């Protein structure tokens, strides 16, 4: 840090609801090689869609600088996201730069490039990986990702991550009524006993292009009942305060599963996450409409303490609780797309 440490100036941050800043999700690109219908539907993100020009995306040096500032403000975990983060050229170089900060570094990916990148990322200092895999049904999966990408290639990526020491791998599955809800038990069965952890996510109204309807949501409680009927489950405690997943253990051994219930059982009250978009805007909620431009500060000569003060002021004023306020009318509100700030 240049000058006084940001932590000396502001210390650990609390928002207007006494929620600490502990997690930072960093989008390294707004591009993706999938066109998942709940995230980047091809009808919107098609051939003519204008993604961010390279000059507007934060450099690795800028990302590392912001990460150091956030670490001094109390952030304990970094998660690299996208778009699809493994499309960012030289990603292991960024991980190596971030590994110089005493902080946990994780990655969320669709798994399409893990067979080639898992080992370099682990060697660079990546500690954990989460892979999005919504179903094991190959036909359904190809339809959902709308890129004709096969399940088998993602499973190969999960295996590569485990061999590289990035296990236990977490598998995120977004469940949508009438699309892949019939394959929930298949996912649970396949990964039970492997050491990997499947986390079933309620279909959320992120962004404004995925045609979200409440009727499409499969409640987490229903998912747990489905699994419990075949593999008895028992509740497990959270690993840490603010953990968004509700954990369940297999009663007869075999590991655990989890559900993320942003729609039916919101967890806004314990949310500790901030998000940095690929072009350097700070968002304090996944369902946000406006961000705070940090890129301008980075490129206009602002000191670390000045940037820290801007972050601190924004977090102190934070009162987001979209999921607690969700109603039918919220579907019409403008929101930033998930592909822009990560999940």
C-alpha positions in Angstrom: 0.0 0.0 0.0 1.2 3.5 -0.7 1.1 5.8 2.3 -0.9 4.8 5.3 -2.5 1.4 5.3 -6.1 1.5 4.3 -6.9 -0.7 7.3 -5.5 2.0 9.6 -7.8 4.5 8.1 -11.1 2.6 7.9 -10.7 -0.7 9.6 -13.2 -3.6 9.0 -16.2 -2.3 7.3 -19.9 -2.6 8.3 -22.8 -1.6 6.2 -26.0 0.1 7.4 -27.3 -3.3 8.5 -24.1 -4.2 10.4 -23.0 -6.7 7.7 -19.2 -6.9 7.4 -17.3 -6.9 4.1 -15.6 -10.3 3.9 -15.9 -11.5 0.3 -15.0 -10.0 -3.1 -16.0 -11.5 -6.4 -13.9 -10.3 -9.3 -15.2 -10.6 -12.8 -12.2 -10.9 -15.1 -14.2 -10.9 -18.4 -17.7 -10.4 -19.6 -17.4 -13.0 -22.3 -18.4 -16.7 -22.1 -18.3 -19.6 -24.5 -21.7 -20.9 -23.2 -25.0 -19.3 -23.8 -26.9 -20.7 -20.8 -30.5 -19.7 -21.1 -30.8 -18.5 -17.5 -27.7 -16.3 -17.8 -26.7 -15.3 -21.3 -29.5 -16.2 -23.7 -28.4 -16.3 -27.3 -31.3 -14.1 -28.3 -29.6 -11.3 -26.5 -26.0 -12.3 -26.4 -25.8 -13.3 -30.1 -23.3 -12.7 -32.9 -23.8 -9.0 -32.9 -23.6 -8.4 -29.2 -21.0 -5.8 -28.2 -18.8 -7.0 -25.4 -16.5 -4.7 -23.5 -13.4 -3.6 -25.5 -10.1 -4.7 -24.1 -9.2 -1.1 -23.1 -12.2 -0.9 -20.7 -11.4 -4.2 -18.9 -9.2 -3.9 -15.8 -5.6 -5.1 -16.2 -4.1 -7.7 -14.0 -2.1 -5.0 -12.2 -5.3 -3.0 -11.6 -7.1 -6.1 -10.3 -4.3 -7.0 -8.0 -4.2 -3.4 -6.6 -7.9 -3.4 -5.9 -7.6 -6.8 -4.3 -4.9 -5.6 -1.9 -7.0 -2.6 -0.9 -10.0 -4.8 -0.2 -7.8 -7.2 1.8 -6.7 -4.3 4.0 -10.4 -3.5 4.5 -11.2 -6.9 5.9 -11.9 -9.1 2.8 -10.8 -12.6 3.5 -11.8 -14.4 0.2 -11.4 -13.6 -3.4 -13.4 -15.4 -6.1 -12.6 -15.0 -9.8 -15.7 -15.1 -12.0 -16.8 -13.9 -15.4 -18.5 -14.4 -17.8 -16.3 -17.4 -18.0 -13.0 -16.5 -16.3 -10.9 -19.2 -18.0 -11.4 -17.3 -21.3 -9.2 -14.5 -19.9 -5.8 -15.0 -21.4 -3.0 -15.5 -18.9 -5.3 -16.2 -16.0 -2.6 -18.2 -14.0 -0.5 -15.0 -14.1 -3.3 -13.1 -12.4 -3.7 -15.9 -9.8 0.1 -15.8 -9.1 -0.1 -12.0 -8.5 -3.1 -12.4 -6.2 -1.4 -15.2 -4.3 1.1 -12.7 -2.9 -1.8 -11.3 -0.9 -2.5 -13.4 2.3 -6.0 -14.3 1.2 -8.1 -17.3 0.0 -8.4 -17.4 -3.8 -11.2 -19.4 -5.5 -12.6 -19.7 -9.1 -16.0 -20.3 -10.5 -16.0 -21.8 -14.0 -18.2 -23.8 -16.4 -15.4 -26.3 -16.5 -14.9 -26.2 -20.2 -11.1 -25.4 -20.0 -10.2 -27.1 -16.7 -8.5 -30.1 -18.3 -5.8 -27.8 -19.5 -5.8 -25.0 -16.9 -6.4 -26.8 -13.5 -2.8 -27.7 -12.9 -1.4 -24.2 -14.0 -4.0 -22.5 -11.8 -3.2 -24.7 -8.8 0.5 -24.2 -9.3 -0.1 -20.4 -9.4 -1.8 -20.4 -6.1 -5.5 -21.1 -6.7 -6.9 -22.9 -3.7 -10.5 -23.9 -4.6 -12.7 -24.3 -7.6 -16.5 -24.3 -8.2 -17.8 -25.8 -11.4 -21.3 -25.1 -12.9 -23.0 -28.3 -14.0 -26.8 -28.2 -14.1 -27.5 -31.8 -15.1 -25.8 -35.1 -16.0 -28.4 -35.6 -18.8 -26.2 -34.8 -21.9 -29.1 -33.8 -24.1 -30.6 -31.5 -21.5 -27.2 -30.1 -20.6 -26.4 -29.3 -24.3 -29.8 -27.5 -24.5 -29.2 -25.5 -21.3 -25.8 -24.3 -22.2 -26.9 -23.7 -25.8 -23.4 -24.3 -27.1 -23.7 -28.1 -27.7 -21.1 -28.6 -25.0 -21.1 -32.2 -23.6 -21.4 -33.2 -20.0 -18.4 -35.6 -20.3 -16.0 -32.7 -21.0 -17.1 -30.9 -17.8 -16.7 -34.1 -15.8 -13.2 -34.5 -17.2 -12.5 -30.9 -16.0 -13.7 -31.8 -12.5 -11.4 -34.8 -12.4 -8.5 -32.6 -13.6 -9.2 -30.1 -10.8 -9.2 -32.8 -8.2 -5.9 -34.2 -9.5 -4.4 -30.7 -9.3 -5.3 -30.5 -5.6 -8.3 -28.2 -6.0 -10.7 -30.5 -4.3 -13.1 -31.0 -2.9 -14.7 -29.5 -6.0 -18.0 -27.8 -5.5 -20.6 -28.3 -8.2 -23.2 -25.7 -8.7 -26.5 -26.8 -10.3 -29.2 -24.2 -11.2 -32.5 -26.1 -11.1 -35.4 -24.9 -13.2 -38.9 -26.4 -13.1 -39.7 -28.6 -16.1 -36.2 -28.4 -17.5 -33.7 -30.2 -15.3 -35.6 -30.8 -12.0 -36.0 -34.5 -12.9 -32.2 -34.9 -12.8 -31.6 -33.7 -9.2 -31.2 -37.2 -7.8 -28.9 -38.2 -10.6 -26.4 -35.5 -9.6 -26.7 -36.4 -5.9 -26.1 -40.0 -6.7 -23.2 -39.5 -9.0 -21.2 -37.3 -6.7 -22.1 -39.0 -3.4 -19.0 -40.5 -1.9 -16.6 -38.7 -4.2 -15.7 -36.0 -1.7 -17.1 -33.3 -4.1 -20.1 -31.2 -3.0 -23.1 -30.6 -5.1 -25.0 -27.3 -4.4 -28.4 -26.9 -5.9 -29.4 -23.3 -6.6 -32.9 -22.0 -6.9 -33.4 -20.4 -10.3 -33.0 -16.6 -9.7 -34.2 -13.4 -11.4 -30.7 -12.2 -12.0 -30.5 -9.7 -14.8 -33.4 -8.8 -17.1 -33.0 -11.1 -20.1 -33.7 -14.6 -18.9 -37.5 -14.5 -18.8 -37.6 -15.5 -15.1 -40.9 -16.5 -13.6 -41.6 -17.6 -10.0 -43.3 -20.7 -11.4 -40.0 -21.9 -12.7 -38.4 -22.0 -9.3 -37.9 -25.4 -7.6 -37.7 -24.6 -3.8 -34.7 -25.8 -2.0 -36.9 -27.7 0.5 -38.4 -29.7 -2.4 -34.9 -30.5 -3.7 -33.9 -31.8 -0.2 -37.0 -33.9 0.1 -36.3 -35.5 -3.3 -32.8 -36.5 -2.3 -33.8 -37.5 1.3 -36.3 -39.9 0.0 -33.5 -42.0 -1.5 -30.5 -41.0 0.5 -31.5 -39.9 4.0 -30.1 -36.5 5.0 -29.4 -34.6 8.2 -28.8 -30.9 8.6 -25.2 -29.7 9.0 -24.0 -26.5 10.5 -22.6 -23.6 8.5 -18.8 -23.6 7.9 -18.6 -19.8 8.7 -20.9 -16.8 9.4 -22.5 -15.6 6.2 -22.3 -18.8 4.3 -25.1 -18.8 1.7 -25.5 -22.5 1.3 -27.7 -24.6 3.6 -25.7 -27.8 4.2 -27.0 -31.3 4.6 -25.0 -34.5 5.3 -25.8 -38.0 4.1 -27.0 -39.8 7.2 -25.2 -43.0 6.2 -22.0 -41.4 5.0 -21.0 -40.2 1.6 -20.4 -36.5 2.1 -22.8 -33.7 1.8 -25.1 -31.6 -0.5 -26.4 -28.1 -0.2 -29.1 -25.8 -1.4 -28.9 -22.0 -2.1 -32.3 -20.6 -1.5 -32.1 -17.0 -2.5 -35.8 -17.0 -3.6 -37.7 -19.0 -1.0 -35.4 -18.4 2.0 -33.4 -15.2 1.4 -30.1 -14.8 3.3 -29.7 -11.0 2.7 -29.2 -10.5 6.4 -25.9 -12.2 6.5 -24.5 -11.3 3.1 -20.9 -10.2 3.2 -20.2 -10.0 -0.6 -19.1 -7.2 -2.9 -18.6 -7.6 -6.6 -16.2 -6.0 -9.0 -17.3 -6.0 -12.7 -14.8 -6.6 -15.5 -14.7 -2.9 -16.2 -14.0 -2.0 -12.6 -17.4 -1.0 -11.2 -18.2 -2.0 -7.6 -21.6 -3.6 -6.9 -22.9 -4.4 -3.5 -25.6 -6.8 -4.5 -26.0 -9.5 -7.2 -29.3 -7.8 -8.1 -27.9 -4.3 -8.2 -28.8 -1.6 -10.8 -25.9 0.8 -10.3 -22.2 0.4 -9.5 -19.4 2.6 -8.2 -16.7 3.3 -10.8 -13.3 2.3 -9.4 -11.6 2.1 -12.8 -11.7 5.9 -13.1 -10.0 6.2 -9.7 -7.4 3.6 -10.6 -6.5 5.4 -13.9 -6.7 9.0 -12.7 -3.9 8.9 -10.1 -6.0 8.3 -7.0 -4.1 6.9 -4.0 -4.9 3.6 -2.4 -6.3 5.4 0.6 -8.6 7.5 -1.6 -9.8 4.3 -3.3 -10.3 2.7 0.1 -12.3 5.7 1.3 -14.6 5.4 -1.7 -15.1 1.7 -1.1 -15.7 2.3 2.6 -18.2 5.0 2.0 -20.1 2.9 -0.4 -20.1 -0.2 1.9 -21.1 1.9 4.9 -24.1 3.2 3.0 -25.1 -0.3 1.7 -28.7 -1.3 2.6 -29.3 -3.9 -0.2 -31.8 -6.7 0.6 -33.4 -7.4 -2.8 -34.2 -11.0 -2.1 -36.1 -10.1 1.1 -38.1 -7.6 -0.9 -38.7 -9.8 -3.9 -42.2 -9.6 -5.3 -44.0 -10.1 -8.6 -43.3 -6.5 -9.5 -39.6 -6.8 -9.1 -39.4 -8.8 -12.3 -39.8 -5.6 -14.2 -37.0 -3.7 -12.4 -33.7 -3.0 -14.3 -30.8 -5.1 -13.0 -27.2 -5.7 -14.1 -26.7 -9.0 -15.9 -25.1 -11.8 -14.0 -22.6 -12.4 -16.8 -21.3 -8.9 -16.1 -20.6 -9.2 -12.4 -20.4 -12.9 -11.8 -22.7 -15.2 -9.9 
